[in-house]
């Protein structure tokens, strides 16, 4: 392999975990190729996360000049001669997560993932976090002070609003995401009951069927597992995103909703204040405050002019700060700086 290149070319070794990290990797790789920067993904089986010694180490492509990996990737899969850019999607060692972990998961994170991440971050040339909250938490846990922030981005051409002059009747709230306690899904039923028949909730199904474990009132309707045009349409035809999650690294569903012009009603916790401007693009409520979430929805329903203003502001913020092009620019600059700094150390 030649040691001099005109521009970075990016290889993604990644564990297929069927998670948001997979979506991030796929979207970023596609965006790089669309911009003329060569990039490719080598998918590893899930056991590479918990039994990395059982998976053969793939060879990087001959053309690759930069490796981009997620922080949970065991360092045995990182080639020694190539510079590494690492993304932290969340910090599972955050003390605020403890109430939502089983004893087995807590042990797994502490005894295994923590060691893997620490070793990985020592190897990485540059470390990127998807939010200021995630960066701050990772600095405390791992002691690495040079973590930069590049927000996740969405395709604001694909995720776009449609012309709306007034909200639906009943006012339509939308929940998109998995169904676990950390996401605050146990609050959805109480919020809908407090709001009554003038409001409805459309919600996506959990991939493991966990949404069926929750007792929801008649004004809540499951719209199944959505992707592509169906997901975009669900955002476009809703009136607000209801997102009572208790802890987030940086949720793609909120960014997608904003790009489609949805005001967001979210909990005032973790990274969510970095996304939602209270009173301008949505409302932030104290964690677990059912009455506050219900009041915020009523405020949007009863003030159509404010609702329209918030739709516009959400869209503007998504385009300005959370577009795929903004994310791509950030990573291209990071790849270039990493590539150039490492090539200075290579022999002529």
Secondary structure by P-SEA (a helix, b strand, c coil): ccccccbbbbbbbccccccaaaaaaaaaaaaaaaacbbbbbbbbcccccccccccccccccccccbbbbccccccccccccbbbbbbbccccccccccccccaaaaaaaaacaaaaaaaaaaaccbbbbccaaaaaaaaaacccccbbbbccccccccccccccccccccbbbbbbccccccccccaaaaaaaaacccbbbbbbbbcccccccccccccccccccccaaaaaaaaaaccbbbbbcccccccaaaaaaaaabbbbbccccccccccccccccbbbccccaaaaaaaaaaaaaacaaaaaaaaaaaaaaaaccccaaaaaaaaaaaaaaaaaaaaaaccc
